[in-house]
Amino acid sequence: MGSNVIAVLITLCVVAPITWLIAVAYRKKVYEDKIGSAEEKSREIIDEALKVAETKKREALLEAKEESLKTKNELEKETKERRNELQRYERRVLNKEENLDKKAEVLEKREAGLAAKEDSLNKRSQEVDELLEKQEQELERISGLTSEQAKEYLLKTVEEDVKHDTAKMIKELECRAKEEAEKKAKDYVVTAIQKCAADHVSETTISVVQLPNDEMKGRIIGREGRNIRTLETLTGVDLIIDDTPEAVVLSAFDPIRREVARIALEKLIVDGRIHPARIEEMVEKAQKEVESIIREEGEAATLEVGIHGIHPELIRLLGKMRYRTSYGQNALKHSIEVAHLAGLLAGEIGLDVRLAKRAGLLHDIGKAVDHEMEGSHIQLGVELCKKYKESAVVINAVESHHGDTEPTSLIACIVQAADTISAARPGARRETLETYTNRLQQLEDITNSFKGVDKSFAVQAGREVRVMVVPEQVSDDEMILLARNISKQIESELEYPGQIKVNVIRESRVTDYAK
Protein backbone atom coordinates (compact mmCIF):
# COMPACT_ATOMS: atom_id res chain seq x y z
CA MET A 1 0.00 0.00 0.00
CA GLY A 2 2.74 2.31 0.82
CA SER A 3 4.73 1.24 -2.15
CA ASN A 4 1.73 2.01 -4.37
CA VAL A 5 1.46 5.45 -3.08
CA ILE A 6 5.11 6.05 -3.65
CA ALA A 7 4.80 4.66 -7.16
CA VAL A 8 1.90 6.90 -7.83
CA LEU A 9 3.76 9.85 -6.51
CA ILE A 10 6.77 8.96 -8.60
CA THR A 11 4.57 8.57 -11.62
CA LEU A 12 2.99 11.88 -10.96
CA CYS A 13 6.36 13.50 -10.56
CA VAL A 14 7.45 12.10 -13.90
CA VAL A 15 4.21 12.71 -15.80
CA ALA A 16 3.58 16.26 -14.58
CA PRO A 17 6.76 17.78 -16.04
CA ILE A 18 6.26 15.94 -19.28
CA THR A 19 2.70 17.19 -19.50
CA TRP A 20 3.79 20.68 -18.77
CA LEU A 21 6.47 20.52 -21.43
CA ILE A 22 4.01 19.16 -23.95
CA ALA A 23 1.55 21.98 -23.08
CA VAL A 24 4.28 24.56 -23.38
CA ALA A 25 5.37 23.17 -26.72
CA TYR A 26 1.79 23.12 -27.98
CA ARG A 27 1.15 26.63 -26.82
CA LYS A 28 4.36 27.82 -28.46
CA LYS A 29 3.37 26.16 -31.70
CA VAL A 30 -0.03 27.77 -31.50
CA TYR A 31 1.54 31.15 -30.89
CA GLU A 32 3.95 30.68 -33.75
CA ASP A 33 1.09 29.72 -36.07
CA LYS A 34 -0.83 32.87 -35.02
CA ILE A 35 2.24 35.04 -35.45
CA GLY A 36 2.80 33.57 -38.90
CA SER A 37 -0.75 34.16 -39.96
CA ALA A 38 -0.60 37.70 -38.54
CA GLU A 39 2.60 38.46 -40.44
CA GLU A 40 1.05 37.05 -43.58
CA LYS A 41 -2.02 39.23 -43.08
CA SER A 42 0.09 42.27 -42.39
CA ARG A 43 2.04 41.59 -45.59
CA GLU A 44 -1.21 41.31 -47.47
CA ILE A 45 -2.49 44.58 -45.92
CA ILE A 46 0.79 46.32 -46.74
CA ASP A 47 0.71 45.01 -50.31
CA GLU A 48 -2.88 46.10 -50.65
CA ALA A 49 -2.04 49.53 -49.22
CA LEU A 50 0.87 49.84 -51.60
CA LYS A 51 -1.38 48.91 -54.51
CA VAL A 52 -4.01 51.48 -53.37
CA ALA A 53 -1.35 54.14 -52.85
CA GLU A 54 0.05 53.47 -56.30
CA THR A 55 -3.42 53.73 -57.76
CA LYS A 56 -4.08 57.00 -55.90
CA LYS A 57 -0.72 58.31 -56.99
CA ARG A 58 -1.48 57.54 -60.60
CA GLU A 59 -4.90 59.15 -60.30
CA ALA A 60 -3.40 62.26 -58.66
CA LEU A 61 -0.77 62.49 -61.37
CA LEU A 62 -3.47 62.20 -64.00
CA GLU A 63 -5.59 64.90 -62.33
CA ALA A 64 -2.55 67.16 -61.99
CA LYS A 65 -1.73 66.65 -65.63
CA GLU A 66 -5.31 67.38 -66.61
CA GLU A 67 -5.38 70.52 -64.40
CA SER A 68 -2.06 71.73 -65.78
CA LEU A 69 -3.32 71.15 -69.31
CA LYS A 70 -6.50 73.04 -68.51
CA THR A 71 -4.56 75.94 -66.93
CA LYS A 72 -2.16 75.94 -69.85
CA ASN A 73 -5.05 76.11 -72.31
CA GLU A 74 -6.66 78.99 -70.37
CA LEU A 75 -3.36 80.87 -70.21
CA GLU A 76 -2.83 80.35 -73.92
CA LYS A 77 -6.37 81.58 -74.58
CA GLU A 78 -5.94 84.66 -72.34
CA THR A 79 -2.53 85.36 -73.87
CA LYS A 80 -4.04 85.12 -77.31
CA GLU A 81 -6.82 87.55 -76.35
CA ARG A 82 -4.34 90.00 -74.88
CA ARG A 83 -2.20 89.74 -77.97
CA ASN A 84 -5.26 90.55 -80.07
CA GLU A 85 -6.12 93.47 -77.79
CA LEU A 86 -2.54 94.77 -77.92
CA GLN A 87 -2.67 94.50 -81.68
CA ARG A 88 -5.89 96.51 -81.69
CA TYR A 89 -4.32 99.16 -79.39
CA GLU A 90 -1.26 99.20 -81.60
CA ARG A 91 -3.39 99.77 -84.67
CA ARG A 92 -5.24 102.63 -82.86
CA VAL A 93 -1.96 104.22 -81.79
CA LEU A 94 -0.67 103.99 -85.33
CA ASN A 95 -3.88 105.59 -86.60
CA LYS A 96 -3.60 108.38 -84.01
CA GLU A 97 0.02 108.97 -84.90
CA GLU A 98 -0.95 109.22 -88.53
CA ASN A 99 -3.75 111.69 -87.63
CA LEU A 100 -1.38 113.71 -85.43
CA ASP A 101 1.12 113.83 -88.24
CA LYS A 102 -1.59 115.09 -90.56
CA LYS A 103 -2.74 117.69 -87.97
CA ALA A 104 0.83 118.80 -87.40
CA GLU A 105 1.20 119.32 -91.11
CA VAL A 106 -2.06 121.34 -91.16
CA LEU A 107 -0.93 123.39 -88.16
CA GLU A 108 2.41 124.07 -89.75
CA LYS A 109 0.61 125.28 -92.83
CA ARG A 110 -1.70 127.45 -90.65
CA GLU A 111 1.26 128.88 -88.72
CA ALA A 112 2.91 129.75 -91.93
CA GLY A 113 -0.32 131.44 -93.08
CA LEU A 114 -0.73 133.24 -89.76
CA ALA A 115 2.81 134.46 -89.83
CA ALA A 116 2.19 135.84 -93.27
CA LYS A 117 -1.05 137.44 -92.10
CA GLU A 118 0.71 138.87 -89.03
CA ASP A 119 3.33 140.40 -91.23
CA SER A 120 0.64 141.92 -93.40
CA LEU A 121 -1.27 143.13 -90.31
CA ASN A 122 1.86 144.72 -88.88
CA LYS A 123 2.35 146.51 -92.15
CA ARG A 124 -1.29 147.58 -92.17
CA SER A 125 -1.15 148.71 -88.51
CA GLN A 126 1.88 150.79 -89.32
CA GLU A 127 0.01 152.26 -92.24
CA VAL A 128 -3.05 152.89 -90.00
CA ASP A 129 -0.88 154.54 -87.35
CA GLU A 130 0.65 156.74 -89.96
CA LEU A 131 -2.80 157.59 -91.33
CA LEU A 132 -4.14 158.30 -87.82
CA GLU A 133 -1.17 160.49 -87.06
CA LYS A 134 -1.69 162.36 -90.32
CA GLN A 135 -5.44 162.56 -89.58
CA GLU A 136 -4.77 163.84 -86.04
CA GLN A 137 -2.35 166.41 -87.38
CA GLU A 138 -4.87 167.43 -90.01
CA LEU A 139 -7.67 167.64 -87.36
CA GLU A 140 -5.42 169.71 -85.10
CA ARG A 141 -4.60 171.96 -88.05
CA ILE A 142 -8.28 172.34 -89.02
CA SER A 143 -9.67 172.72 -85.45
CA GLY A 144 -6.81 174.71 -84.07
CA LEU A 145 -6.79 172.45 -80.95
CA THR A 146 -4.17 170.04 -79.68
CA SER A 147 -5.10 166.47 -78.72
CA GLU A 148 -5.01 167.38 -75.00
CA GLN A 149 -7.28 170.35 -75.61
CA ALA A 150 -9.65 168.14 -77.61
CA LYS A 151 -9.69 165.59 -74.75
CA GLU A 152 -10.51 168.32 -72.25
CA TYR A 153 -13.28 169.59 -74.50
CA LEU A 154 -14.70 166.08 -74.91
CA LEU A 155 -14.55 165.38 -71.17
CA LYS A 156 -16.21 168.70 -70.44
CA THR A 157 -18.98 167.90 -72.93
CA VAL A 158 -19.51 164.44 -71.44
CA GLU A 159 -19.49 165.89 -67.92
CA GLU A 160 -22.13 168.43 -68.87
CA ASP A 161 -24.24 165.69 -70.46
CA VAL A 162 -23.91 163.55 -67.33
CA LYS A 163 -24.81 166.51 -65.12
CA HIS A 164 -27.80 167.23 -67.30
CA ASP A 165 -28.99 163.61 -67.17
CA THR A 166 -28.32 163.39 -63.41
CA ALA A 167 -30.15 166.61 -62.67
CA LYS A 168 -33.04 165.54 -64.89
CA MET A 169 -33.25 162.13 -63.20
CA ILE A 170 -33.00 163.64 -59.70
CA LYS A 171 -35.68 166.16 -60.52
CA GLU A 172 -38.03 163.51 -61.94
CA LEU A 173 -37.49 161.13 -59.00
CA GLU A 174 -37.83 163.90 -56.45
CA CYS A 175 -40.99 165.22 -58.08
CA ARG A 176 -42.51 161.75 -58.22
CA ALA A 177 -41.51 160.87 -54.65
CA LYS A 178 -42.63 164.25 -53.33
CA GLU A 179 -45.97 164.02 -55.09
CA GLU A 180 -46.72 160.58 -53.64
CA ALA A 181 -45.27 161.31 -50.20
CA GLU A 182 -46.87 164.73 -49.90
CA LYS A 183 -50.23 163.39 -50.97
CA LYS A 184 -50.22 160.65 -48.34
CA ALA A 185 -48.59 162.82 -45.67
CA LYS A 186 -51.10 165.61 -46.26
CA ASP A 187 -53.98 163.17 -45.95
CA TYR A 188 -52.65 161.79 -42.68
CA VAL A 189 -51.60 165.13 -41.20
CA VAL A 190 -54.78 166.97 -42.24
CA THR A 191 -56.91 164.17 -40.83
CA ALA A 192 -54.95 164.23 -37.56
CA ILE A 193 -55.07 168.04 -37.27
CA GLN A 194 -58.79 168.15 -38.03
CA LYS A 195 -59.45 165.69 -35.23
CA CYS A 196 -57.25 167.54 -32.72
CA ALA A 197 -58.38 170.81 -31.12
CA ALA A 198 -55.53 173.00 -29.81
CA ASP A 199 -55.14 176.25 -27.89
CA HIS A 200 -53.25 179.40 -28.89
CA VAL A 201 -50.37 180.79 -26.85
CA SER A 202 -51.55 182.50 -23.72
CA GLU A 203 -48.80 181.85 -21.17
CA THR A 204 -46.76 184.79 -19.86
CA THR A 205 -44.12 185.38 -17.22
CA ILE A 206 -46.34 187.49 -14.96
CA SER A 207 -49.51 186.97 -12.91
CA VAL A 208 -51.98 189.66 -11.85
CA VAL A 209 -53.78 189.47 -8.49
CA GLN A 210 -56.90 191.65 -8.15
CA LEU A 211 -57.31 193.59 -4.91
CA PRO A 212 -60.60 194.60 -3.28
CA ASN A 213 -59.32 198.19 -2.87
CA ASP A 214 -56.13 200.22 -3.04
CA GLU A 215 -55.80 200.23 0.76
CA MET A 216 -54.82 196.56 0.54
CA LYS A 217 -51.58 197.57 -1.20
CA GLY A 218 -50.34 199.25 1.97
CA ARG A 219 -51.23 196.22 4.07
CA ILE A 220 -49.38 193.96 1.61
CA ILE A 221 -46.30 196.19 1.85
CA GLY A 222 -46.50 196.31 5.65
CA ARG A 223 -44.63 198.43 8.10
CA GLU A 224 -41.27 199.38 6.58
CA GLY A 225 -41.97 196.82 3.84
CA ARG A 226 -41.65 193.74 6.08
CA ASN A 227 -44.68 191.95 4.64
CA ILE A 228 -43.66 192.30 1.01
CA ARG A 229 -40.05 191.33 1.84
CA THR A 230 -41.25 188.22 3.70
CA LEU A 231 -43.50 187.20 0.80
CA GLU A 232 -40.76 187.77 -1.80
CA THR A 233 -38.18 185.90 0.31
CA LEU A 234 -40.40 182.85 0.92
CA THR A 235 -41.70 182.55 -2.66
CA GLY A 236 -38.81 183.93 -4.73
CA VAL A 237 -41.23 186.16 -6.65
CA ASP A 238 -41.06 189.91 -7.32
CA LEU A 239 -44.19 191.85 -6.28
CA ILE A 240 -44.74 194.91 -8.44
CA ILE A 241 -47.03 197.40 -6.74
CA ASP A 242 -47.45 200.37 -9.05
CA ASP A 243 -50.16 202.82 -9.99
CA THR A 244 -52.34 200.11 -11.51
CA PRO A 245 -55.63 200.43 -9.64
CA GLU A 246 -56.70 197.50 -7.45
CA ALA A 247 -54.04 195.09 -8.81
CA VAL A 248 -50.67 193.65 -7.85
CA VAL A 249 -48.35 192.13 -10.45
CA LEU A 250 -46.30 188.98 -9.62
CA SER A 251 -43.21 188.52 -11.78
CA ALA A 252 -41.02 185.41 -11.79
CA PHE A 253 -39.28 183.17 -14.32
CA ASP A 254 -40.35 180.00 -12.47
CA PRO A 255 -44.10 179.52 -13.03
CA ILE A 256 -44.45 177.19 -10.01
CA ARG A 257 -43.06 179.80 -7.63
CA ARG A 258 -45.28 182.41 -9.24
CA GLU A 259 -48.33 180.18 -8.78
CA VAL A 260 -47.45 179.55 -5.11
CA ALA A 261 -47.14 183.33 -4.53
CA ARG A 262 -50.45 183.99 -6.32
CA ILE A 263 -52.38 181.44 -4.26
CA ALA A 264 -50.74 182.60 -0.99
CA LEU A 265 -51.48 186.26 -1.73
CA GLU A 266 -55.10 185.54 -2.64
CA LYS A 267 -55.54 183.61 0.62
CA LEU A 268 -53.98 186.45 2.61
CA ILE A 269 -56.29 189.00 0.95
CA VAL A 270 -59.35 186.87 1.75
CA ASP A 271 -58.18 186.27 5.33
CA GLY A 272 -57.28 189.92 5.90
CA ARG A 273 -54.60 189.17 8.48
CA ILE A 274 -51.30 190.00 6.80
CA HIS A 275 -48.14 189.69 8.86
CA PRO A 276 -44.91 187.62 8.50
CA ALA A 277 -46.10 184.62 10.53
CA ARG A 278 -49.39 184.47 8.63
CA ILE A 279 -47.56 184.91 5.32
CA GLU A 280 -45.29 181.94 6.15
CA GLU A 281 -48.31 179.81 7.03
CA MET A 282 -50.18 180.72 3.83
CA VAL A 283 -47.11 180.11 1.63
CA GLU A 284 -46.75 176.62 3.13
CA LYS A 285 -50.43 175.90 2.46
CA ALA A 286 -50.07 177.26 -1.08
CA GLN A 287 -47.07 174.97 -1.73
CA LYS A 288 -49.07 171.93 -0.64
CA GLU A 289 -51.99 173.07 -2.76
CA VAL A 290 -49.75 173.52 -5.82
CA GLU A 291 -48.23 170.07 -5.24
CA SER A 292 -51.73 168.63 -5.13
CA ILE A 293 -52.66 170.53 -8.30
CA ILE A 294 -49.52 169.17 -10.00
CA ARG A 295 -50.54 165.56 -9.25
CA GLU A 296 -54.10 166.21 -10.33
CA GLU A 297 -52.94 167.81 -13.59
CA GLY A 298 -50.67 164.81 -14.30
CA GLU A 299 -53.46 162.32 -13.64
CA ALA A 300 -55.89 164.39 -15.71
CA ALA A 301 -53.41 164.39 -18.62
CA THR A 302 -53.05 160.60 -18.55
CA LEU A 303 -56.84 160.17 -18.35
CA GLU A 304 -57.39 162.62 -21.21
CA VAL A 305 -54.94 160.79 -23.44
CA GLY A 306 -56.16 157.38 -22.28
CA ILE A 307 -52.84 155.99 -21.06
CA HIS A 308 -52.52 153.79 -17.98
CA GLY A 309 -49.68 152.19 -16.05
CA ILE A 310 -47.36 155.21 -15.96
CA HIS A 311 -45.14 155.45 -12.88
CA PRO A 312 -46.53 157.89 -10.23
CA GLU A 313 -43.34 159.98 -10.31
CA LEU A 314 -43.66 160.42 -14.08
CA ILE A 315 -47.29 161.46 -13.56
CA ARG A 316 -46.12 164.08 -11.03
CA LEU A 317 -43.52 165.35 -13.48
CA LEU A 318 -46.20 165.59 -16.17
CA GLY A 319 -48.26 167.74 -13.83
CA LYS A 320 -45.20 169.90 -13.22
CA MET A 321 -45.06 170.64 -16.93
CA ARG A 322 -48.37 172.50 -16.47
CA TYR A 323 -46.21 175.38 -15.20
CA ARG A 324 -43.51 175.05 -17.89
CA THR A 325 -43.61 176.94 -21.21
CA SER A 326 -41.54 176.86 -24.40
CA TYR A 327 -41.76 179.91 -26.66
CA GLY A 328 -44.97 180.70 -24.77
CA GLN A 329 -46.47 177.27 -25.48
CA ASN A 330 -47.57 175.34 -22.38
CA ALA A 331 -45.41 172.20 -22.11
CA LEU A 332 -48.16 169.95 -20.71
CA LYS A 333 -50.72 171.05 -23.29
CA HIS A 334 -48.09 170.59 -25.99
CA SER A 335 -47.37 167.02 -24.75
CA ILE A 336 -51.09 166.18 -24.66
CA GLU A 337 -51.48 167.61 -28.16
CA VAL A 338 -48.50 165.58 -29.43
CA ALA A 339 -49.96 162.44 -27.81
CA HIS A 340 -53.31 162.95 -29.57
CA LEU A 341 -51.64 163.68 -32.91
CA ALA A 342 -49.31 160.67 -32.59
CA GLY A 343 -52.27 158.42 -31.77
CA LEU A 344 -54.25 159.70 -34.76
CA LEU A 345 -51.29 159.28 -37.12
CA ALA A 346 -50.58 155.78 -35.75
CA GLY A 347 -54.23 154.85 -36.32
CA GLU A 348 -54.03 156.08 -39.92
CA ILE A 349 -51.06 153.82 -40.77
CA GLY A 350 -52.04 150.84 -38.60
CA LEU A 351 -49.60 151.06 -35.67
CA ASP A 352 -50.11 150.64 -31.91
CA VAL A 353 -52.18 153.72 -30.98
CA ARG A 354 -51.68 153.39 -27.20
CA LEU A 355 -47.90 153.07 -27.52
CA ALA A 356 -47.76 156.07 -29.88
CA LYS A 357 -49.82 158.15 -27.41
CA ARG A 358 -47.58 157.08 -24.53
CA ALA A 359 -44.43 158.08 -26.44
CA GLY A 360 -46.02 161.39 -27.48
CA LEU A 361 -47.10 162.23 -23.92
CA LEU A 362 -43.64 161.50 -22.46
CA HIS A 363 -41.49 162.92 -25.28
CA ASP A 364 -40.79 166.23 -23.43
CA ILE A 365 -40.81 164.84 -19.85
CA GLY A 366 -37.24 166.14 -19.37
CA LYS A 367 -38.54 169.73 -19.47
CA ALA A 368 -40.07 169.16 -16.03
CA VAL A 369 -36.59 169.03 -14.46
CA ASP A 370 -34.24 170.69 -16.97
CA HIS A 371 -34.14 173.92 -14.92
CA GLU A 372 -33.18 171.93 -11.81
CA MET A 373 -30.65 169.44 -13.26
CA GLU A 374 -27.78 169.67 -15.75
CA GLY A 375 -28.30 168.39 -19.27
CA SER A 376 -30.71 168.92 -22.13
CA HIS A 377 -34.36 167.98 -21.75
CA ILE A 378 -33.75 165.07 -24.18
CA GLN A 379 -30.96 163.54 -22.04
CA LEU A 380 -32.95 164.08 -18.85
CA GLY A 381 -36.09 162.60 -20.44
CA VAL A 382 -34.20 159.48 -21.55
CA GLU A 383 -32.73 159.04 -18.06
CA LEU A 384 -36.17 159.40 -16.44
CA CYS A 385 -37.79 156.91 -18.84
CA LYS A 386 -35.00 154.39 -18.22
CA LYS A 387 -35.24 154.94 -14.46
CA TYR A 388 -38.98 154.26 -14.39
CA LYS A 389 -38.82 151.22 -16.74
CA GLU A 390 -40.42 152.61 -19.89
CA SER A 391 -40.19 150.49 -23.06
CA ALA A 392 -37.34 150.78 -25.59
CA VAL A 393 -39.71 152.25 -28.19
CA VAL A 394 -40.74 155.09 -25.86
CA ILE A 395 -37.11 155.76 -24.87
CA ASN A 396 -36.03 155.94 -28.52
CA ALA A 397 -38.95 158.26 -29.34
CA VAL A 398 -37.88 160.60 -26.50
CA GLU A 399 -34.25 160.44 -27.61
CA SER A 400 -34.88 161.02 -31.33
CA HIS A 401 -37.79 163.49 -31.42
CA HIS A 402 -35.42 166.38 -32.21
CA GLY A 403 -33.24 164.34 -34.58
CA ASP A 404 -30.32 163.93 -32.15
CA THR A 405 -30.30 160.18 -32.79
CA GLU A 406 -31.77 157.98 -35.51
CA PRO A 407 -35.30 156.70 -34.88
CA THR A 408 -35.50 152.91 -34.70
CA SER A 409 -39.27 152.57 -35.08
CA LEU A 410 -42.14 154.11 -37.00
CA ILE A 411 -43.64 155.30 -33.71
CA ALA A 412 -40.51 157.44 -33.10
CA CYS A 413 -40.96 158.97 -36.57
CA ILE A 414 -44.63 159.64 -35.81
CA VAL A 415 -43.70 161.41 -32.55
CA GLN A 416 -41.23 163.56 -34.52
CA ALA A 417 -43.96 164.53 -36.98
CA ALA A 418 -46.53 165.18 -34.23
CA ASP A 419 -44.05 167.33 -32.29
CA THR A 420 -43.33 169.39 -35.42
CA ILE A 421 -47.04 169.81 -36.19
CA SER A 422 -47.80 170.92 -32.64
CA ALA A 423 -44.91 173.40 -32.56
CA ALA A 424 -45.24 174.78 -36.10
CA ARG A 425 -49.01 175.28 -36.35
CA PRO A 426 -50.17 178.91 -36.40
CA GLY A 427 -50.62 180.35 -32.92
CA ALA A 428 -48.66 177.59 -31.21
CA ARG A 429 -45.57 179.51 -30.19
CA ARG A 430 -44.20 182.99 -29.81
CA GLU A 431 -40.82 183.92 -31.21
CA THR A 432 -38.69 186.74 -29.93
CA LEU A 433 -37.45 189.37 -32.36
CA GLU A 434 -33.82 188.51 -31.64
CA THR A 435 -34.30 184.80 -32.36
CA TYR A 436 -36.24 185.64 -35.50
CA THR A 437 -33.60 188.00 -36.92
CA ASN A 438 -30.77 185.58 -36.05
CA ARG A 439 -32.52 182.78 -37.89
CA LEU A 440 -33.00 184.93 -41.00
CA GLN A 441 -29.34 186.00 -40.90
CA GLN A 442 -28.15 182.40 -40.57
CA LEU A 443 -30.40 181.40 -43.45
CA GLU A 444 -28.88 184.04 -45.75
CA ASP A 445 -25.34 183.20 -44.59
CA ILE A 446 -25.83 179.52 -45.47
CA THR A 447 -27.10 180.28 -48.98
CA ASN A 448 -24.38 182.88 -49.65
CA SER A 449 -21.65 180.36 -48.80
CA PHE A 450 -22.27 178.33 -51.98
CA LYS A 451 -20.20 178.91 -55.11
CA GLY A 452 -21.98 180.78 -57.88
CA VAL A 453 -24.48 182.51 -55.54
CA ASP A 454 -24.68 186.25 -56.18
CA LYS A 455 -27.07 187.21 -53.38
CA SER A 456 -29.92 185.73 -51.39
CA PHE A 457 -32.98 187.03 -49.54
CA ALA A 458 -34.98 185.41 -46.72
CA VAL A 459 -38.65 186.28 -47.27
CA GLN A 460 -42.05 185.35 -45.87
CA ALA A 461 -40.84 185.41 -42.26
CA GLY A 462 -38.06 182.95 -43.03
CA ARG A 463 -40.37 180.42 -44.72
CA GLU A 464 -38.71 181.00 -48.12
CA VAL A 465 -35.21 181.90 -49.28
CA ARG A 466 -34.65 183.30 -52.78
CA VAL A 467 -31.18 182.64 -54.18
CA MET A 468 -29.86 184.68 -57.14
CA VAL A 469 -27.03 182.90 -58.99
CA VAL A 470 -24.45 184.11 -61.51
CA PRO A 471 -25.60 182.78 -64.94
CA GLU A 472 -22.04 182.29 -66.20
CA GLN A 473 -21.10 180.09 -63.21
CA VAL A 474 -24.29 178.05 -62.66
CA SER A 475 -26.09 176.28 -65.51
CA ASP A 476 -29.75 175.32 -65.62
CA ASP A 477 -28.90 171.74 -64.69
CA GLU A 478 -26.61 172.79 -61.85
CA MET A 479 -29.44 174.89 -60.40
CA ILE A 480 -31.30 171.70 -59.43
CA LEU A 481 -28.25 170.28 -57.66
CA LEU A 482 -27.56 173.65 -55.98
CA ALA A 483 -31.11 173.90 -54.61
CA ARG A 484 -30.83 170.36 -53.26
CA ASN A 485 -27.46 171.01 -51.60
CA ILE A 486 -28.69 174.28 -50.03
CA SER A 487 -31.79 172.60 -48.58
CA LYS A 488 -29.66 169.76 -47.17
CA GLN A 489 -27.28 172.19 -45.46
CA ILE A 490 -30.19 174.22 -44.04
CA GLU A 491 -31.66 171.00 -42.60
CA SER A 492 -28.36 170.04 -40.95
CA GLU A 493 -27.32 173.45 -39.58
CA LEU A 494 -30.50 175.41 -38.82
CA GLU A 495 -33.33 174.88 -36.35
CA TYR A 496 -36.70 176.16 -37.55
CA PRO A 497 -40.39 175.31 -37.29
CA GLY A 498 -42.22 173.91 -40.32
CA GLN A 499 -40.38 173.97 -43.65
CA ILE A 500 -38.33 176.45 -45.70
CA LYS A 501 -38.75 176.80 -49.46
CA VAL A 502 -35.46 177.18 -51.40
CA ASN A 503 -36.07 179.13 -54.62
CA VAL A 504 -33.02 179.35 -56.96
CA ILE A 505 -33.31 182.02 -59.69
CA ARG A 506 -31.03 182.26 -62.74
CA GLU A 507 -31.56 185.04 -65.26
CA SER A 508 -29.56 186.54 -68.09
CA ARG A 509 -29.80 190.25 -68.89
CA VAL A 510 -28.58 192.10 -71.96
CA THR A 511 -28.33 195.87 -71.75
CA ASP A 512 -27.76 198.26 -74.63
CA TYR A 513 -28.26 201.97 -75.21
CA ALA A 514 -29.79 203.81 -78.16
CA LYS A 515 -27.87 206.95 -78.92
Summary of the structure (lengths in Angstrom):
residues: 515
radius of gyration: 61.7
end to end distance: 223.2
largest distance: 223.2
contacts: 1398
relative contact order: 0.05
helix: 72%
strand: 7%
